[in-house]
Amino acid sequence: MADHGFTTFATGRTAAMAATLTATLGLAAASWGIAVWQMHGMDMGVATRLASFASFIAVWVVMMAAMMLPGAGPAALRRAQTSGGMRAMPLFIGSYLAVWALAGVAVYALYRPHGPVVAGAVTIAAGVYELTPLKQYFRRRCRGSVRSGFRFGLCCAGSSMGLMAMLVAVGVMSVTWMSVVAILVLAQKLMPPRAAVDVPLALAIVGFGIWIVLAPSSVPGLMPSM
């Protein structure tokens, strides 16, 4: 009888874990579809102009759900395992996305259409940030266990700050660059820090920034078509 009860408990726990992971990834997949639809025709590279505050935040939050939730899946799963299943998971994800919504407010306040020199300089700075101790600190915290989705979001925002700045600089409404940055963010959340990988990536980002400054017209999608 005890063995049967344990088996039932284990089966129920496994089902709950699968449901949590499926819900997280399903929300991310749906967000990708919505983001691509919302952003159609909005990308003008460095000359992109933002819509109204409400419209931009709506698009931004969907973008962040699409880009960030796949990497947050393991953390949401751990939270669901330790603190009440599906109910804890939506709270975790909601507070996690709230951090990215606040980041969107900052982007809206600071962003201006700009030229390739600014885009290149921001990209170079993003590459340099990848090599800093602060980046490594936040990256380790973003891969660890946390009690709060908001705190987890702060750590992940700190880890992804450079990559997100690069996205905003080269094409804030570009699905292509959104996809590239999403892949890099996911890889860094799932892979432990390794100099053999992290240093070449940082140098590649710096090199990309120099390319933007020296030959902006050769970078696809950077300059608006005439």
N, C-alpha and C positions, 0 to 999 in steps of 0.2 A: 504493500500500500504506500509506504514511504517512497519507494522507488518510483511508483506511478505518479505520485504527487510531484516529485522532483522533475520527472520527465515532462509533465504537463507545464510546470513552471518554466523549464528551460525552453520548451517549444513556444510558449507564449512570449517569452522574452526575445527569442530569435525573431518571431513574427513582428514584434513591436520595433525591433531594430531595423528589420527590412522595410517596414512601413515608414519609419523615420527617414531612412536614407532615400527611399523612393520618392517621398514627398519633397525632400530638399532638392534632389536632382530634377524632379519633375517641374518644380517651381522655377529652377534655373533655366530649363529648356524652354518653358513657356515664356520666360522673360526675354530670352534670345529672340524668339519669334516676334514679340511685341516691339523690342528695341529696334530690330531691323526695319520693321514697318514704320515706326515712329521717326526714325532717322533718315528715311528715304528722301533724297533731294536736299538735305540740310548741310551736307559736307561741302565746305568751300576751302578746305585746308586751313592755312594760317589766317585766311581772311574771313573765316566763319563768324557770323554774328549770332548771338544768342537770342532766343525768343523771350517772351515775358518770363518773369520769375517763376510763376506757377507752372507754365509749360515746361521750362527748363528743368525744374526740380522733378516734375513727373517723369520726364525722359531720363534724367540722371539716375533716379532711384531704380528704375527698370534696368538701366545699364548696369548698375552696381549689383543688382540681384543676379543678372545674367553672368557677370564676370566673377563675382566673389563667392556666390553660394556653393559652386562645386568644391572649392578649396575649404569652405567652412563645414562641409558635410561631416568629416570625421569628428570635429569638435561638437557639432550639434548632436551627433550620435552618442558621444561620451556623456553629454549633458542629459540626454534622454535616458540613458542607462542608469545614471546615478540620482536623478531628481524628478521622477514622475512621468516619464514617457512622453507621449505626444504633446501634452499640455506644456511641459517644460520646453520642448523643442520649438513651438511657435513663439514663445516668449524670448527664447535665446535668439532666434533668427530675427524677430522684430527689433530687438534692441541692438543687434549687430548691424542691421540695415539702417537704424537710426543714426549710427555714427557716420555712415557713408552719406546719408541725407545732409547731415551737418557739414560734411566735406563739400557737398554740392553747393551749399549756401556760400561757403568761402570761395569756391570757384566762380560762382556767379558774381560775387562782389569784386573779385580781383581781375577777372578775365577781360581782355580787350582784343579785338582783332589786331594782329601784329605782323611783322615781317619775318623773313627767314633767319635774320641774324638773332632775333629774340628766340625763335624756335630752336635754333642751333645752340645758343647759350644755355637755354633751359635743359636741353637734352644732354649737353656736356655735364652740367651740374648734376643731372639725374644719374649719369654714369659714375661720377665721383662719389655721390652719396652711397652707391652700392658698395663702396669699399670702406665706409666709415664704421667705427664700433657701434654707433647708434643704430645703424641699419641692422647689424648682426644681432644686437640685443633684441630689437623688436621682432626680427625674424625668428629667433629662438622662442620668444614668448608667443608668437602667432602659431607656432606648431605645438605648443604645450597645452595642458589642461587648465581651464579657467572656470570660475564659478558664474561669471556674468557674460552675456552676449555683448553688452556695451563695452566691458573691459577688453574682451577678445577683439572687438571691432577697433578699439583704440590701438591695440598692439598691431593688428593687421594693417591699419591705416599707416602707422609708423613704418612698418616694413615695406609697404607698397608705395610710399609717398613719392619716391623718385620716378617710378614707372608711371604713376598716375599723372605726375607733372609733365612727363614726356608725352603722354597721350593728349593732354590738354593743349600742349604746345604745338604738336604736329598735326592734330586733327581731332578736336574735341567731339565732333559728330561723325567721325569716320568709323564705319563698321570694320574696315580692314585693320586699322590700328587698334581698335577695340579688341579685335580677335587676337592680334599679336600680343598685346599687353595681358590679356586674360590668360593666354597660354603660359607666359612667363610667371605671372602671379601664382597660377595653379602649381606649376613646377616647383616654385620656391616654397609653397606651403607643404607640399608632399615630400620633398627631398631635403635631407639634412644639409646644413651649410658645408660646402666643400670648396676650398680655394681653387682646386683644379677646374671647377665649373664656374664659380662666382667671379673670379678675377677676369677670365676671358670674356664673360658676359659684360662686366662693367667696362672693360676696354672697348668692346664692340659698340656699346652705347655711346661712349665718348667719341669713338671714331665716326659713328653715325652723325653725331652732333657737328663734328668738323666738316663732314660731307655736306650737311645742310647749309652751313655757312659759306663753303667754298663753291658749291655747285647746286643751288636750290632747285633750278629748273630740271635737273636730272633725277630728283627724288619724286617718285610717283605720288600723285595726289596732294603734294604739299602746296603747290601754287594753283589758284583758281584758273580754270581754262578760259581763254579769251573767246 
